[in-house]
């Protein structure tokens, strides 16, 4: 069960973290 939960969390959080980093880069680009 723990493996399944960890996999689900990874699948959900990994794309969110990528979107967050991409959004921060876009904001920095707009400010400059």
C-alpha positions as CSV (number, residue, x, y, z in Angstrom):
1,X,0.0,0.0,0.0
2,X,2.7,2.5,0.9
3,X,4.4,1.9,-2.5
4,X,1.1,2.8,-4.2
5,X,0.6,5.9,-2.2
6,X,4.2,7.0,-2.8
7,X,3.7,6.4,-6.5
8,X,0.5,8.4,-6.6
9,X,2.1,11.3,-4.7
10,X,5.1,11.3,-7.0
11,X,2.9,11.3,-10.1
12,X,0.8,14.2,-8.7
13,X,3.6,16.3,-7.2
14,X,6.3,15.9,-9.9
15,X,4.2,17.7,-12.7
16,X,3.1,20.3,-10.2
17,X,6.7,21.1,-9.2
18,X,7.6,21.3,-12.9
19,X,4.7,23.7,-13.5
20,X,5.7,25.8,-10.5
21,X,9.3,26.1,-11.6
22,X,8.2,26.9,-15.2
23,X,5.8,29.6,-13.8
24,X,8.5,31.2,-11.7
25,X,10.8,31.3,-14.7
26,X,8.1,33.0,-16.8
27,X,7.5,35.6,-14.0
28,X,11.2,36.4,-13.8
29,X,11.3,36.7,-17.6
30,X,8.4,39.1,-17.6
31,X,9.9,41.3,-14.9
32,X,13.2,41.7,-16.7
